[in-house]
Amino acid sequence: MKRALRLRPVRYIVWGQALFAAMMAVCLVKRPAADAVEGGLSYYGVHVDTAVPFVAGVAGCAFLTAVATLWIESRAPWVPRLRAAILTVLVLMVGIPATPYSIDIVMDWLHIGISVVLFAGALAVGGWIALLVRTLAALVLVAVQALSGLIAGAAQVGLVGLMIPSQIVFQFAFAALVVAAIATAHHAQPRPSDSKEVRT
């Protein structure tokens, strides 16, 4: 039973990432334009034929990750802060499809602002998770986050044309860090021998 409770959040995260990847694949098939690779995943949110799968992928991934976050079973003192941090990132994530940049200049700047805060926030949360987990794999994942974020920034100003690959790598690296945090939270729970309950 305890093992099932531990694995349930991870399953939700995996399903969320699978849904995200599947919906983005649908978008790529429907509109395999070079402009999409350079413009980023948000490019699919401003076209009628790809808006539905784009919104479904982002919103579905955010929802399933939120469910996973709420299912974390641990008494570790930092878990409530972890939940709040992850949920904040997810709210920002939903803000991406909620601000289609093609409407007007105001929405465009709002979309860019949310995107910048999303990347910075997810990187900060990822770094915090790495400090909690304290493994080489977590440090590597944060480095991957930082590198893919830099590439996405370079793509935003037209220096490289790798916006979509960098965004997808960033997304998966963050998800892997959340999984690592869940595993650490489970192991941080008090052992049965530490319980103050008196057996009768």
N, C-alpha and C positions, 0 to 999 in steps of 0.2 A: 504493500500500500504506500509506504513512504517513498519507494523508488518510483512508483507511478506519479506521485505528486511532484517529485523532483523533475521527472522527464516531461510532464505535461507542458510547462512553460516553453521548454526547448522545442517541443513539437509545434506549438503555435508559431514560434519564430520561424521555424523551417517552412511551415505552410505559408506564412506571410511572404517570405523571400521567394518561394516558388511561385506564388501568385504574382508578385511583382515582376519576376523574370518572364513569366508566361505572357503577361499583358504587354510588357515592353517588346517581346518578340512579335506579338500580333501587330503592334504599331510599326515595327521595322518592316514587316512583310507588307503591310498596307501602304506604307510610304517610305521606301528605302532610298530617300534622297540624301545627297551629300550634305545638304543644308542641315539635316537633322543631326548628323554626327557632329557638325561644327556648332550648331545652335543649342544642343543639349536636349534632354528628355522633355523639357517644357515645350519644345517645338511641337510635340504631338498634342499638347493641350489646347492649341489654337487652331486646329483643323477639324472640321466636322467628322471626317471619316476615322480619325484616331482619338478624338477627345474622350469618348466613352471608355475604351480600354485603358487609356492613360489614367483617367480619374479612378477607374475601378482598381487598377494596379496599385496606385499610390494610397488611396483610401483603404483598400483591403489590407494592404501590408501594414499600414499604421494601426488599423483596428486590431489585427491579430497580434501584433507586437504589444499593443496596450493590454490585451487580454493576458498575454504571457507575463507582462510586468506585474499585473495585479495577482497572478497566480503564484508568485514567488513565495515559497514557504520557508521562512527563516526568522529567527529572533535577533539576528545581527543588528546592532544599533544603527548601522549606516544604510540598511535596506530601505527605510522610508525616504531617505534623501535620494537614493538610487532611483526609486520609483518616480519621484517628482522630477528628477533630471531627465529620465528617459521619456516620460510623458510630455515634458516641455518640448523635447526634440520632435516628438511625434506630432504635436500641434503645429509646429513650424513646418513639418513635412507636408501636412494637409494644406497649409497655406500656399504651397506651390501651385497646385491645380486650381486653388481658389482665386488666384490672381493672374489670369491669362494676360500676358504682356502686350498682346496685339490690340487690345481695346483702345487704349490711349496712353499718353506719356506718363500720366499719373500712375496708372496701373503698372506700367513698365518699370518705373522706379520703385514702386512698392514691391513688385515681384523680385527685382534685383536685391532690394534690402532684405527681404525675407530669406532669399537664397544665401546671402552672405552670413546672416545671423545663424541660419540653419547649419551651414558648414562649420562655422566657428564654434557653435554650441555643441554639435556632435563630436567635433575634435576634442573639445574641452572635456566632455563626458567620457570620451574614449580614453583620454589621458588619465583621468581620475580612476577609471576602471583598471587601467594598467597598474596604477599605484596600489590598488586594492589587491589585485590578483598576483602581482609580482612574479610573472613568468616571462621567459624570453619570447614566447609566442605572442603574448599580449603586447609587449614592446614593439615587436615586428608589425603587428596589426596597426598600432598607432602610427608607426612610421609609414605604413602603406596609406593610412588615412591622410597623413600630412602631405605625402608626395602626390596622391591623386587629387587632393584639394588644390595644390599648387598648379597642377596640370589643368584642372578645371578653370582656375583663375586665369591662366595663360591663354586658354581657349576662349575665355570671355572677351579678352581684348584682342583676339585675332592672331596670337603668336603661334598657336598650334591648332590642329583640327581634331582634337581627341576629347571633346566634351562628354559625349555619351559614355565611352569606355571608362573615363575617369570617374564619372558620377556613379556608374554601376559598381566599380571596384570599391569606391568610398562606402557605398551603401552596404555591400556585403561584409566589408571589414568592420563596420560599426555593429552589424548584426552578430558577427562572431564574437566581438567584445562583450556584447550583452549576454550571450550564452556563457562566456567565461565568468562573468559576474554572477550569474545564476548558480553556476557550479560552486563558486567560492562562497556564496551566501549559504548554500546548503551545508558545506563543510564547516562553516563558522558557527553553526547551531550548537548549543550546549549538549554535551554528551549525557546519556542517561545517568551515568555515575555522578554527574554534577548536579542532578536534580535535588531540590530540597524537600521533595514530597516524601512523606513517611509511609511506608508500606504497612498495611495491616493484615 
